[in-house]
Amino acid sequence: MPSKPVRFLPLAPIYRMIKEAGAERVSNAARSTLAYHMEKFGMRVAKQAVDMAHHARRKTVTDRDIELAVEAILGR
């Protein structure tokens, strides 16, 4: 993990998400690690979606671009 990643996602919602999944307690490291991986995956999806929009000669990324990018990355 990089020493000081750019943080896009606040940790409080990450904490609530882990709690909602059934955890009784959540360490700070767990929150940071999940946030890091969610940001990494989100950036990958965003880049793929931007490429799709550019390929279609559009400047605007649409919800369909995001859906297609997720499907392409996850292989669905």
PDB file with one MODEL, atoms N, CA, C and O in Angstrom:
MODEL        1
ATOM      1  N   MET A   1       0.855  -1.166   0.000  1.00  0.00           N
ATOM      2  CA  MET A   1       0.000   0.000   0.000  1.00  0.00           C
ATOM      3  C   MET A   1       0.902   1.230   0.000  1.00  0.00           C
ATOM      4  O   MET A   1       1.897   1.262   0.724  1.00  0.00           O
ATOM      5  N   PRO A   2       0.567   2.251  -0.807  1.00  0.00           N
ATOM      6  CA  PRO A   2       1.391   3.457  -0.825  1.00  0.00           C
ATOM      7  C   PRO A   2       1.440   4.121   0.544  1.00  0.00           C
ATOM      8  O   PRO A   2       0.526   3.965   1.353  1.00  0.00           O
ATOM      9  N   SER A   3       2.514   4.862   0.797  1.00  0.00           N
ATOM     10  CA  SER A   3       2.687   5.469   2.118  1.00  0.00           C
ATOM     11  C   SER A   3       1.626   6.522   2.419  1.00  0.00           C
ATOM     12  O   SER A   3       1.140   6.585   3.549  1.00  0.00           O
ATOM     13  N   LYS A   4       1.253   7.350   1.448  1.00  0.00           N
ATOM     14  CA  LYS A   4       0.247   8.383   1.689  1.00  0.00           C
ATOM     15  C   LYS A   4      -0.669   8.497   0.472  1.00  0.00           C
ATOM     16  O   LYS A   4      -0.474   9.366  -0.377  1.00  0.00           O
ATOM     17  N   PRO A   5      -1.678   7.608   0.388  1.00  0.00           N
ATOM     18  CA  PRO A   5      -2.556   7.653  -0.783  1.00  0.00           C
ATOM     19  C   PRO A   5      -3.465   8.872  -0.756  1.00  0.00           C
ATOM     20  O   PRO A   5      -3.781   9.404   0.308  1.00  0.00           O
ATOM     21  N   VAL A   6      -3.876   9.303  -1.928  1.00  0.00           N
ATOM     22  CA  VAL A   6      -4.869  10.369  -2.023  1.00  0.00           C
ATOM     23  C   VAL A   6      -6.183   9.782  -1.548  1.00  0.00           C
ATOM     24  O   VAL A   6      -6.594   8.720  -2.018  1.00  0.00           O
ATOM     25  N   ARG A   7      -6.846  10.457  -0.626  1.00  0.00           N
ATOM     26  CA  ARG A   7      -8.078   9.926  -0.045  1.00  0.00           C
ATOM     27  C   ARG A   7      -9.273  10.613  -0.677  1.00  0.00           C
ATOM     28  O   ARG A   7      -9.437  11.828  -0.567  1.00  0.00           O
ATOM     29  N   PHE A   8     -10.107   9.822  -1.342  1.00  0.00           N
ATOM     30  CA  PHE A   8     -11.342  10.337  -1.932  1.00  0.00           C
ATOM     31  C   PHE A   8     -12.542  10.002  -1.058  1.00  0.00           C
ATOM     32  O   PHE A   8     -13.493  10.779  -0.975  1.00  0.00           O
ATOM     33  N   LEU A   9     -12.495   8.845  -0.409  1.00  0.00           N
ATOM     34  CA  LEU A   9     -13.626   8.372   0.384  1.00  0.00           C
ATOM     35  C   LEU A   9     -13.401   8.656   1.865  1.00  0.00           C
ATOM     36  O   LEU A   9     -12.341   8.328   2.399  1.00  0.00           O
ATOM     37  N   PRO A  10     -14.369   9.254   2.531  1.00  0.00           N
ATOM     38  CA  PRO A  10     -14.240   9.455   3.975  1.00  0.00           C
ATOM     39  C   PRO A  10     -14.339   8.116   4.705  1.00  0.00           C
ATOM     40  O   PRO A  10     -15.016   7.198   4.243  1.00  0.00           O
ATOM     41  N   LEU A  11     -13.662   8.014   5.841  1.00  0.00           N
ATOM     42  CA  LEU A  11     -13.605   6.740   6.556  1.00  0.00           C
ATOM     43  C   LEU A  11     -14.879   6.408   7.326  1.00  0.00           C
ATOM     44  O   LEU A  11     -15.154   5.231   7.559  1.00  0.00           O
ATOM     45  N   ALA A  12     -15.663   7.405   7.727  1.00  0.00           N
ATOM     46  CA  ALA A  12     -16.878   7.132   8.508  1.00  0.00           C
ATOM     47  C   ALA A  12     -17.868   6.240   7.748  1.00  0.00           C
ATOM     48  O   ALA A  12     -18.374   5.282   8.332  1.00  0.00           O
ATOM     49  N   PRO A  13     -18.165   6.516   6.475  1.00  0.00           N
ATOM     50  CA  PRO A  13     -19.067   5.612   5.757  1.00  0.00           C
ATOM     51  C   PRO A  13     -18.473   4.211   5.563  1.00  0.00           C
ATOM     52  O   PRO A  13     -19.209   3.224   5.527  1.00  0.00           O
ATOM     53  N   ILE A  14     -17.162   4.127   5.440  1.00  0.00           N
ATOM     54  CA  ILE A  14     -16.499   2.822   5.323  1.00  0.00           C
ATOM     55  C   ILE A  14     -16.716   2.034   6.610  1.00  0.00           C
ATOM     56  O   ILE A  14     -17.030   0.844   6.577  1.00  0.00           O
ATOM     57  N   TYR A  15     -16.545   2.711   7.740  1.00  0.00           N
ATOM     58  CA  TYR A  15     -16.778   2.094   9.049  1.00  0.00           C
ATOM     59  C   TYR A  15     -18.212   1.572   9.138  1.00  0.00           C
ATOM     60  O   TYR A  15     -18.440   0.432   9.541  1.00  0.00           O
ATOM     61  N   ARG A  16     -19.173   2.415   8.759  1.00  0.00           N
ATOM     62  CA  ARG A  16     -20.585   2.008   8.821  1.00  0.00           C
ATOM     63  C   ARG A  16     -20.866   0.826   7.901  1.00  0.00           C
ATOM     64  O   ARG A  16     -21.662  -0.050   8.240  1.00  0.00           O
ATOM     65  N   MET A  17     -20.225   0.798   6.752  1.00  0.00           N
ATOM     66  CA  MET A  17     -20.413  -0.305   5.816  1.00  0.00           C
ATOM     67  C   MET A  17     -19.930  -1.625   6.424  1.00  0.00           C
ATOM     68  O   MET A  17     -20.606  -2.649   6.319  1.00  0.00           O
ATOM     69  N   ILE A  18     -18.767  -1.590   7.052  1.00  0.00           N
ATOM     70  CA  ILE A  18     -18.224  -2.801   7.669  1.00  0.00           C
ATOM     71  C   ILE A  18     -19.111  -3.238   8.828  1.00  0.00           C
ATOM     72  O   ILE A  18     -19.359  -4.430   9.009  1.00  0.00           O
ATOM     73  N   LYS A  19     -19.589  -2.276   9.613  1.00  0.00           N
ATOM     74  CA  LYS A  19     -20.509  -2.596  10.713  1.00  0.00           C
ATOM     75  C   LYS A  19     -21.800  -3.209  10.169  1.00  0.00           C
ATOM     76  O   LYS A  19     -22.312  -4.181  10.725  1.00  0.00           O
ATOM     77  N   GLU A  20     -22.320  -2.643   9.089  1.00  0.00           N
ATOM     78  CA  GLU A  20     -23.553  -3.158   8.468  1.00  0.00           C
ATOM     79  C   GLU A  20     -23.357  -4.590   7.974  1.00  0.00           C
ATOM     80  O   GLU A  20     -24.303  -5.377   7.938  1.00  0.00           O
ATOM     81  N   ALA A  21     -22.128  -4.918   7.596  1.00  0.00           N
ATOM     82  CA  ALA A  21     -21.809  -6.270   7.131  1.00  0.00           C
ATOM     83  C   ALA A  21     -21.738  -7.265   8.283  1.00  0.00           C
ATOM     84  O   ALA A  21     -21.633  -8.471   8.058  1.00  0.00           O
ATOM     85  N   GLY A  22     -21.794  -6.761   9.527  1.00  0.00           N
ATOM     86  CA  GLY A  22     -21.861  -7.658  10.673  1.00  0.00           C
ATOM     87  C   GLY A  22     -20.710  -7.598  11.658  1.00  0.00           C
ATOM     88  O   GLY A  22     -20.697  -8.355  12.628  1.00  0.00           O
ATOM     89  N   ALA A  23     -19.745  -6.718  11.437  1.00  0.00           N
ATOM     90  CA  ALA A  23     -18.610  -6.631  12.359  1.00  0.00           C
ATOM     91  C   ALA A  23     -19.033  -5.978  13.671  1.00  0.00           C
ATOM     92  O   ALA A  23     -19.785  -5.003  13.677  1.00  0.00           O
ATOM     93  N   GLU A  24     -18.544  -6.524  14.775  1.00  0.00           N
ATOM     94  CA  GLU A  24     -18.802  -5.896  16.073  1.00  0.00           C
ATOM     95  C   GLU A  24     -17.873  -4.712  16.292  1.00  0.00           C
ATOM     96  O   GLU A  24     -18.284  -3.670  16.802  1.00  0.00           O
ATOM     97  N   ARG A  25     -16.611  -4.885  15.898  1.00  0.00           N
ATOM     98  CA  ARG A  25     -15.618  -3.825  16.040  1.00  0.00           C
ATOM     99  C   ARG A  25     -14.840  -3.723  14.738  1.00  0.00           C
ATOM    100  O   ARG A  25     -14.701  -4.701  14.003  1.00  0.00           O
ATOM    101  N   VAL A  26     -14.333  -2.517  14.461  1.00  0.00           N
ATOM    102  CA  VAL A  26     -13.604  -2.271  13.217  1.00  0.00           C
ATOM    103  C   VAL A  26     -12.356  -1.461  13.542  1.00  0.00           C
ATOM    104  O   VAL A  26     -12.448  -0.373  14.111  1.00  0.00           O
ATOM    105  N   SER A  27     -11.195  -1.989  13.183  1.00  0.00           N
ATOM    106  CA  SER A  27      -9.955  -1.259  13.448  1.00  0.00           C
ATOM    107  C   SER A  27      -9.777  -0.130  12.438  1.00  0.00           C
ATOM    108  O   SER A  27     -10.352  -0.155  11.350  1.00  0.00           O
ATOM    109  N   ASN A  28      -8.980   0.848  12.815  1.00  0.00           N
ATOM    110  CA  ASN A  28      -8.660   1.951  11.902  1.00  0.00           C
ATOM    111  C   ASN A  28      -7.962   1.432  10.653  1.00  0.00           C
ATOM    112  O   ASN A  28      -8.205   1.916   9.547  1.00  0.00           O
ATOM    113  N   ALA A  29      -7.086   0.435  10.842  1.00  0.00           N
ATOM    114  CA  ALA A  29      -6.367  -0.136   9.702  1.00  0.00           C
ATOM    115  C   ALA A  29      -7.333  -0.819   8.740  1.00  0.00           C
ATOM    116  O   ALA A  29      -7.146  -0.754   7.525  1.00  0.00           O
ATOM    117  N   ALA A  30      -8.361  -1.472   9.273  1.00  0.00           N
ATOM    118  CA  ALA A  30      -9.356  -2.128   8.412  1.00  0.00           C
ATOM    119  C   ALA A  30     -10.103  -1.092   7.583  1.00  0.00           C
ATOM    120  O   ALA A  30     -10.324  -1.294   6.389  1.00  0.00           O
ATOM    121  N   ARG A  31     -10.490   0.007   8.203  1.00  0.00           N
ATOM    122  CA  ARG A  31     -11.184   1.080   7.473  1.00  0.00           C
ATOM    123  C   ARG A  31     -10.307   1.645   6.366  1.00  0.00           C
ATOM    124  O   ARG A  31     -10.746   1.805   5.227  1.00  0.00           O
ATOM    125  N   SER A  32      -9.080   1.939   6.713  1.00  0.00           N
ATOM    126  CA  SER A  32      -8.155   2.521   5.734  1.00  0.00           C
ATOM    127  C   SER A  32      -7.876   1.559   4.586  1.00  0.00           C
ATOM    128  O   SER A  32      -7.806   1.969   3.428  1.00  0.00           O
ATOM    129  N   THR A  33      -7.718   0.280   4.911  1.00  0.00           N
ATOM    130  CA  THR A  33      -7.416  -0.715   3.882  1.00  0.00           C
ATOM    131  C   THR A  33      -8.587  -0.892   2.930  1.00  0.00           C
ATOM    132  O   THR A  33      -8.392  -0.946   1.716  1.00  0.00           O
ATOM    133  N   LEU A  34      -9.808  -0.984   3.464  1.00  0.00           N
ATOM    134  CA  LEU A  34     -10.975  -1.113   2.592  1.00  0.00           C
ATOM    135  C   LEU A  34     -11.145   0.143   1.741  1.00  0.00           C
ATOM    136  O   LEU A  34     -11.446   0.044   0.552  1.00  0.00           O
ATOM    137  N   ALA A  35     -10.959   1.309   2.329  1.00  0.00           N
ATOM    138  CA  ALA A  35     -11.067   2.561   1.568  1.00  0.00           C
ATOM    139  C   ALA A  35     -10.047   2.588   0.434  1.00  0.00           C
ATOM    140  O   ALA A  35     -10.371   2.990  -0.684  1.00  0.00           O
ATOM    141  N   TYR A  36      -8.826   2.165   0.715  1.00  0.00           N
ATOM    142  CA  TYR A  36      -7.771   2.125  -0.298  1.00  0.00           C
ATOM    143  C   TYR A  36      -8.187   1.251  -1.478  1.00  0.00           C
ATOM    144  O   TYR A  36      -8.067   1.658  -2.633  1.00  0.00           O
ATOM    145  N   HIS A  37      -8.677   0.043  -1.178  1.00  0.00           N
ATOM    146  CA  HIS A  37      -9.046  -0.886  -2.250  1.00  0.00           C
ATOM    147  C   HIS A  37     -10.294  -0.424  -3.002  1.00  0.00           C
ATOM    148  O   HIS A  37     -10.399  -0.626  -4.211  1.00  0.00           O
ATOM    149  N   MET A  38     -11.232   0.190  -2.298  1.00  0.00           N
ATOM    150  CA  MET A  38     -12.420   0.729  -2.969  1.00  0.00           C
ATOM    151  C   MET A  38     -12.032   1.873  -3.903  1.00  0.00           C
ATOM    152  O   MET A  38     -12.555   1.974  -5.012  1.00  0.00           O
ATOM    153  N   GLU A  39     -11.117   2.735  -3.457  1.00  0.00           N
ATOM    154  CA  GLU A  39     -10.653   3.840  -4.292  1.00  0.00           C
ATOM    155  C   GLU A  39      -9.889   3.322  -5.504  1.00  0.00           C
ATOM    156  O   GLU A  39     -10.041   3.837  -6.612  1.00  0.00           O
ATOM    157  N   LYS A  40      -9.069   2.301  -5.284  1.00  0.00           N
ATOM    158  CA  LYS A  40      -8.291   1.710  -6.371  1.00  0.00           C
ATOM    159  C   LYS A  40      -9.230   1.113  -7.428  1.00  0.00           C
ATOM    160  O   LYS A  40      -9.043   1.333  -8.625  1.00  0.00           O
ATOM    161  N   PHE A  41     -10.241   0.359  -6.977  1.00  0.00           N
ATOM    162  CA  PHE A  41     -11.204  -0.233  -7.900  1.00  0.00           C
ATOM    163  C   PHE A  41     -12.025   0.857  -8.592  1.00  0.00           C
ATOM    164  O   PHE A  41     -12.263   0.790  -9.798  1.00  0.00           O
ATOM    165  N   GLY A  42     -12.452   1.849  -7.829  1.00  0.00           N
ATOM    166  CA  GLY A  42     -13.237   2.942  -8.396  1.00  0.00           C
ATOM    167  C   GLY A  42     -12.472   3.696  -9.471  1.00  0.00           C
ATOM    168  O   GLY A  42     -13.045   4.071 -10.494  1.00  0.00           O
ATOM    169  N   MET A  43     -11.189   3.920  -9.250  1.00  0.00           N
ATOM    170  CA  MET A  43     -10.367   4.616 -10.244  1.00  0.00           C
ATOM    171  C   MET A  43     -10.234   3.768 -11.506  1.00  0.00           C
ATOM    172  O   MET A  43     -10.249   4.291 -12.620  1.00  0.00           O
ATOM    173  N   ARG A  44     -10.104   2.463 -11.324  1.00  0.00           N
ATOM    174  CA  ARG A  44     -10.012   1.558 -12.477  1.00  0.00           C
ATOM    175  C   ARG A  44     -11.304   1.612 -13.299  1.00  0.00           C
ATOM    176  O   ARG A  44     -11.261   1.682 -14.528  1.00  0.00           O
ATOM    177  N   VAL A  45     -12.442   1.579 -12.619  1.00  0.00           N
ATOM    178  CA  VAL A  45     -13.739   1.668 -13.298  1.00  0.00           C
ATOM    179  C   VAL A  45     -13.862   3.009 -14.012  1.00  0.00           C
ATOM    180  O   VAL A  45     -14.279   3.062 -15.169  1.00  0.00           O
ATOM    181  N   ALA A  46     -13.505   4.081 -13.333  1.00  0.00           N
ATOM    182  CA  ALA A  46     -13.618   5.416 -13.922  1.00  0.00           C
ATOM    183  C   ALA A  46     -12.764   5.542 -15.182  1.00  0.00           C
ATOM    184  O   ALA A  46     -13.223   6.078 -16.191  1.00  0.00           O
ATOM    185  N   LYS A  47     -11.532   5.055 -15.129  1.00  0.00           N
ATOM    186  CA  LYS A  47     -10.655   5.138 -16.299  1.00  0.00           C
ATOM    187  C   LYS A  47     -11.216   4.338 -17.469  1.00  0.00           C
ATOM    188  O   LYS A  47     -11.182   4.791 -18.613  1.00  0.00           O
ATOM    189  N   GLN A  48     -11.731   3.145 -17.177  1.00  0.00           N
ATOM    190  CA  GLN A  48     -12.329   2.311 -18.226  1.00  0.00           C
ATOM    191  C   GLN A  48     -13.545   3.019 -18.833  1.00  0.00           C
ATOM    192  O   GLN A  48     -13.726   3.015 -20.050  1.00  0.00           O
ATOM    193  N   ALA A  49     -14.370   3.621 -17.985  1.00  0.00           N
ATOM    194  CA  ALA A  49     -15.567   4.324 -18.456  1.00  0.00           C
ATOM    195  C   ALA A  49     -15.199   5.537 -19.312  1.00  0.00           C
ATOM    196  O   ALA A  49     -15.852   5.805 -20.321  1.00  0.00           O
ATOM    197  N   VAL A  50     -14.170   6.258 -18.918  1.00  0.00           N
ATOM    198  CA  VAL A  50     -13.707   7.409 -19.711  1.00  0.00           C
ATOM    199  C   VAL A  50     -13.226   6.934 -21.078  1.00  0.00           C
ATOM    200  O   VAL A  50     -13.523   7.558 -22.096  1.00  0.00           O
ATOM    201  N   ASP A  51     -12.485   5.833 -21.099  1.00  0.00           N
ATOM    202  CA  ASP A  51     -12.027   5.277 -22.378  1.00  0.00           C
ATOM    203  C   ASP A  51     -13.212   4.916 -23.272  1.00  0.00           C
ATOM    204  O   ASP A  51     -13.182   5.153 -24.480  1.00  0.00           O
ATOM    205  N   MET A  52     -14.254   4.342 -22.670  1.00  0.00           N
ATOM    206  CA  MET A  52     -15.444   3.972 -23.445  1.00  0.00           C
ATOM    207  C   MET A  52     -16.141   5.206 -24.009  1.00  0.00           C
ATOM    208  O   MET A  52     -16.573   5.207 -25.162  1.00  0.00           O
ATOM    209  N   ALA A  53     -16.249   6.241 -23.207  1.00  0.00           N
ATOM    210  CA  ALA A  53     -16.872   7.480 -23.681  1.00  0.00           C
ATOM    211  C   ALA A  53     -16.056   8.088 -24.818  1.00  0.00           C
ATOM    212  O   ALA A  53     -16.622   8.528 -25.819  1.00  0.00           O
ATOM    213  N   HIS A  54     -14.741   8.117 -24.674  1.00  0.00           N
ATOM    214  CA  HIS A  54     -13.885   8.666 -25.728  1.00  0.00           C
ATOM    215  C   HIS A  54     -13.997   7.841 -27.005  1.00  0.00           C
ATOM    216  O   HIS A  54     -14.028   8.384 -28.109  1.00  0.00           O
ATOM    217  N   HIS A  55     -14.056   6.525 -26.839  1.00  0.00           N
ATOM    218  CA  HIS A  55     -14.188   5.646 -28.002  1.00  0.00           C
ATOM    219  C   HIS A  55     -15.490   5.938 -28.755  1.00  0.00           C
ATOM    220  O   HIS A  55     -15.544   5.841 -29.981  1.00  0.00           O
ATOM    221  N   ALA A  56     -16.530   6.296 -28.011  1.00  0.00           N
ATOM    222  CA  ALA A  56     -17.823   6.640 -28.616  1.00  0.00           C
ATOM    223  C   ALA A  56     -17.874   8.109 -29.051  1.00  0.00           C
ATOM    224  O   ALA A  56     -18.929   8.612 -29.439  1.00  0.00           O
ATOM    225  N   ARG A  57     -16.734   8.786 -28.981  1.00  0.00           N
ATOM    226  CA  ARG A  57     -16.610  10.199 -29.370  1.00  0.00           C
ATOM    227  C   ARG A  57     -17.501  11.116 -28.540  1.00  0.00           C
ATOM    228  O   ARG A  57     -18.107  12.060 -29.047  1.00  0.00           O
ATOM    229  N   ARG A  58     -17.559  10.804 -27.239  1.00  0.00           N
ATOM    230  CA  ARG A  58     -18.324  11.635 -26.310  1.00  0.00           C
ATOM    231  C   ARG A  58     -17.390  12.195 -25.254  1.00  0.00           C
ATOM    232  O   ARG A  58     -16.375  11.582 -24.923  1.00  0.00           O
ATOM    233  N   LYS A  59     -17.734  13.356 -24.730  1.00  0.00           N
ATOM    234  CA  LYS A  59     -16.995  13.945 -23.617  1.00  0.00           C
ATOM    235  C   LYS A  59     -17.624  13.568 -22.287  1.00  0.00           C
ATOM    236  O   LYS A  59     -16.976  13.632 -21.242  1.00  0.00           O
ATOM    237  N   THR A  60     -18.891  13.174 -22.330  1.00  0.00           N
ATOM    238  CA  THR A  60     -19.640  12.879 -21.111  1.00  0.00           C
ATOM    239  C   THR A  60     -19.622  11.387 -20.816  1.00  0.00           C
ATOM    240  O   THR A  60     -19.970  10.571 -21.669  1.00  0.00           O
ATOM    241  N   VAL A  61     -19.215  11.039 -19.608  1.00  0.00           N
ATOM    242  CA  VAL A  61     -19.288   9.654 -19.143  1.00  0.00           C
ATOM    243  C   VAL A  61     -20.704   9.431 -18.623  1.00  0.00           C
ATOM    244  O   VAL A  61     -21.206  10.203 -17.806  1.00  0.00           O
ATOM    245  N   THR A  62     -21.339   8.371 -19.103  1.00  0.00           N
ATOM    246  CA  THR A  62     -22.715   8.079 -18.709  1.00  0.00           C
ATOM    247  C   THR A  62     -22.770   6.916 -17.725  1.00  0.00           C
ATOM    248  O   THR A  62     -21.781   6.218 -17.506  1.00  0.00           O
ATOM    249  N   ASP A  63     -23.944   6.728 -17.139  1.00  0.00           N
ATOM    250  CA  ASP A  63     -24.130   5.591 -16.242  1.00  0.00           C
ATOM    251  C   ASP A  63     -23.912   4.278 -16.985  1.00  0.00           C
ATOM    252  O   ASP A  63     -23.426   3.308 -16.403  1.00  0.00           O
ATOM    253  N   ARG A  64     -24.263   4.243 -18.247  1.00  0.00           N
ATOM    254  CA  ARG A  64     -24.056   3.028 -19.049  1.00  0.00           C
ATOM    255  C   ARG A  64     -22.563   2.745 -19.207  1.00  0.00           C
ATOM    256  O   ARG A  64     -22.156   1.584 -19.174  1.00  0.00           O
ATOM    257  N   ASP A  65     -21.740   3.780 -19.379  1.00  0.00           N
ATOM    258  CA  ASP A  65     -20.288   3.589 -19.447  1.00  0.00           C
ATOM    259  C   ASP A  65     -19.776   2.951 -18.163  1.00  0.00           C
ATOM    260  O   ASP A  65     -18.940   2.048 -18.199  1.00  0.00           O
ATOM    261  N   ILE A  66     -20.284   3.429 -17.024  1.00  0.00           N
ATOM    262  CA  ILE A  66     -19.867   2.873 -15.736  1.00  0.00           C
ATOM    263  C   ILE A  66     -20.280   1.410 -15.643  1.00  0.00           C
ATOM    264  O   ILE A  66     -19.482   0.558 -15.253  1.00  0.00           O
ATOM    265  N   GLU A  67     -21.540   1.118 -16.005  1.00  0.00           N
ATOM    266  CA  GLU A  67     -22.031  -0.267 -15.959  1.00  0.00           C
ATOM    267  C   GLU A  67     -21.192  -1.177 -16.853  1.00  0.00           C
ATOM    268  O   GLU A  67     -20.804  -2.270 -16.442  1.00  0.00           O
ATOM    269  N   LEU A  68     -20.917  -0.727 -18.065  1.00  0.00           N
ATOM    270  CA  LEU A  68     -20.115  -1.531 -18.989  1.00  0.00           C
ATOM    271  C   LEU A  68     -18.693  -1.726 -18.474  1.00  0.00           C
ATOM    272  O   LEU A  68     -18.117  -2.802 -18.632  1.00  0.00           O
ATOM    273  N   ALA A  69     -18.130  -0.700 -17.865  1.00  0.00           N
ATOM    274  CA  ALA A  69     -16.778  -0.802 -17.315  1.00  0.00           C
ATOM    275  C   ALA A  69     -16.730  -1.822 -16.183  1.00  0.00           C
ATOM    276  O   ALA A  69     -15.810  -2.637 -16.116  1.00  0.00           O
ATOM    277  N   VAL A  70     -17.718  -1.778 -15.298  1.00  0.00           N
ATOM    278  CA  VAL A  70     -17.764  -2.749 -14.195  1.00  0.00           C
ATOM    279  C   VAL A  70     -17.899  -4.158 -14.753  1.00  0.00           C
ATOM    280  O   VAL A  70     -17.204  -5.070 -14.304  1.00  0.00           O
ATOM    281  N   GLU A  71     -18.782  -4.344 -15.722  1.00  0.00           N
ATOM    282  CA  GLU A  71     -18.960  -5.663 -16.336  1.00  0.00           C
ATOM    283  C   GLU A  71     -17.668  -6.139 -16.985  1.00  0.00           C
ATOM    284  O   GLU A  71     -17.308  -7.310 -16.864  1.00  0.00           O
ATOM    285  N   ALA A  72     -16.968  -5.243 -17.673  1.00  0.00           N
ATOM    286  CA  ALA A  72     -15.716  -5.610 -18.336  1.00  0.00           C
ATOM    287  C   ALA A  72     -14.649  -6.003 -17.321  1.00  0.00           C
ATOM    288  O   ALA A  72     -13.913  -6.967 -17.532  1.00  0.00           O
ATOM    289  N   ILE A  73     -14.566  -5.267 -16.234  1.00  0.00           N
ATOM    290  CA  ILE A  73     -13.546  -5.539 -15.222  1.00  0.00           C
ATOM    291  C   ILE A  73     -13.856  -6.818 -14.452  1.00  0.00           C
ATOM    292  O   ILE A  73     -12.962  -7.620 -14.184  1.00  0.00           O
ATOM    293  N   LEU A  74     -15.123  -7.003 -14.098  1.00  0.00           N
ATOM    294  CA  LEU A  74     -15.506  -8.184 -13.314  1.00  0.00           C
ATOM    295  C   LEU A  74     -15.777  -9.408 -14.182  1.00  0.00           C
ATOM    296  O   LEU A  74     -15.945 -10.513 -13.668  1.00  0.00           O
ATOM    297  N   GLY A  75     -15.818  -9.211 -15.491  1.00  0.00           N
ATOM    298  CA  GLY A  75     -16.019 -10.334 -16.395  1.00  0.00           C
ATOM    299  C   GLY A  75     -17.428 -10.883 -16.398  1.00  0.00           C
ATOM    300  O   GLY A  75     -17.624 -12.091 -16.526  1.00  0.00           O
ATOM    301  N   ARG A  76     -18.406 -10.014 -16.258  1.00  0.00           N
ATOM    302  CA  ARG A  76     -19.807 -10.479 -16.250  1.00  0.00           C
ATOM    303  C   ARG A  76     -20.438 -10.311 -17.592  1.00  0.00           C
ATOM    304  O   ARG A  76     -21.609 -10.648 -17.770  1.00  0.00           O
TER     305      ARG A  76
ENDMDL
END
